[in-house]
Amino acid sequence: MKLNRFKQLYKENKAQLSAEMIILIAAIIAIVLVVVTQLQKTTNKANKAVDKKSNDVFKQIDKID
């Protein structure tokens, strides 16, 4: 009888750990997605700034000719 109870508790604890791991993994994935999104936004802003500056430089070079 005690052995069956022990097995049941073990399975419940194992299931609880599995649920906690799934929640933890979901939280980590959500954080990674937020960070990646922010990095993409920053990269796009930097890309636009570089494009604008390079266009300005080319315009200045064209004025020299």
Buried (B, 14 or more C-beta within 10 A) or exposed (E): EEEEEEEEEEEEEEEEEEEEEEEEEEEEEEEEEEEEEEEEEEEEEEEEEEEEEEEEEEEEEEEEE
